[in-house]
Amino acid sequence: MKEYKVINWKMGLSKNNERLEDTLNEFARNGWEVKHIADNSARIVFERDKNR
């Protein structure tokens, strides 16, 4: 079974790419995989196995 997490990315004026990279890496360390990044919004969908 899969579970999903949706986050709304809050863009800032400085170090935006570094913060995004850190956030993606943090989720990856916890078993989450990016499934979708919305084109016209700051929404990111993650997926992982629920019974891991």
N, C-alpha and C positions, 0 to 999 in steps of 0.2 A: 504494500500500500504506500502511496505517496502522500506527502504533506507539502503545503505551499505557504510561502510568505510573500507579502507584497509590501514594498516600502516606497515612500515618496521621497525622492532625493531633493534635498534643499540646496540649491546652488548658491555659492557665495562668491564674493568678488576676488578672493585671493586663495591660492592653493586648491582650487576646485578639483583639478585632476588628481592631485595627491590625496585629497580627502576621499574622493570616489574610489581610487585604487585601494586605499587602506580599508574602506568599508567592504568592498568586494572580497578582498583577501580575508577579512575577519569572518565573513559569512562562509567562505570556502573552507576555512579551518574548522568550522562547525558542521561541515558536511553539506552545505547548501550549494546548489549549482544554478547559475543564471539561466533562466528559460526564455525571458523576454525583457527587452528594454523598449519602452514605448517611444515612438518617434517624436511626437509633439507634446509630450509631458515628461515629467521626471519620475515616472513610475517604473520600478524594477520588480520583476517576478522571479522568485527563487523556488527551487524544488529540491526535495531530498527524500530518501526512503524513511518512512516513519518507524519501521522496526529495525533500525540499524544497530 
